[in-house]
Amino acid sequence: MFVIKISDEYNETRYGIQFKRGIGHTDDAELAEKLARKGISVEDVPDPEDIKKADKPIDKMTVDELKAYAAEKEIDLTDITVKADILAKIKEAEGGE
């Protein structure tokens, strides 16, 4: 998500973004880049859900989360469906237990 900051007194819609007290939000990276090139303050803020996922230990992840984690790390889980086996494969691939 991108936080866009303009004049403190601005409470309107501009660039397709609703501003309140000069602050607006967008997920449109292309628009955020365009506004930044115009000299408008743009801050890339991580999504709170992504932060939660990043902070979650793999032992606490669901099977779907483990599969997504393995895919990101390019760990092959072919024919592995049981959570304990998936977890063991990830730990093995990362040099753990």
N, C-alpha and C positions, 0 to 999 in steps of 0.2 A: 504494500500500500504506500502511496505517496501523499505526503502532507504538503499542501501548497499554501504559502503565506503571502498575502498582499496587504494593503492598507488596513490598519486596525479597525477602521470605521466601516469597512465594506461588508454589507449584509445582503448580497444579491447573488444571482446565478450568472456566472461568466465562464466561458470555455466549456460549458456543459457541466460545471461544478457549482454546487450550492455552497456559498461562503457564509460563514457566521463569524462576526468580529474579525474578518480578514483571514480566516482559516478555512480551507476546504480539503477534501480528500478525493483521491482517484486511484483506481487500480490500473489505469491505462498508462503503461510505461512510455508509449510513443508520445502521448500528450504531455506527460511530465517532462520528457526530454525537450520537447518543443518549447514549453514554458521556461525551462531552465535556460535555454539558448536565448530567450528574450530577456533574461536577467531577473526573472521571478524566482523567489526562494522556493526550492523544491527539496524535500527531505524524504529519502527512502526509509520507511519504517517497516520492520519485519512484522508479519502477521502474528498475532498472539497465539494462534493455533499452531503455527510452525515452531514457535518458541517452546510451547508445551511439548510437542513431539520431540524436539531436539533434546530436551531435558529429561525425557523418559528413559530409564534404564532398559536395556533390551530384555532383561528378565521379566519386566512388567508389561511388555508389548503383547498385543493380540497376534494371532496367526497372520492376519492381513497386514498388520503393521510390520511384522517380521519379514514377510515376503517383500513388502515395499522397501524396507531397509536393505534387504539382501540385493534387490534389483539395483538400488542406488549404488551399492558397493560392488556390483557386478559379481556377486556370489551365486554360483549355479545351485539351484535347489531342485533340479529335475528329479522327479519321482519321490521327493520328500514332502510328506503331508502332515506328519505329526509334529506338534509344537516343540516337544523336547528334542526331536531330531533336527528340526530347523534351527533351533537355538544352538545345538551342538555344532552344526555345520558352520554357522556364522562365527561362533567362538573359535573354531578350528581355523577358519579362513583368516581371522584377524590375529592369529597367533596366540589365542587364549587357551583355555583348558582343552 
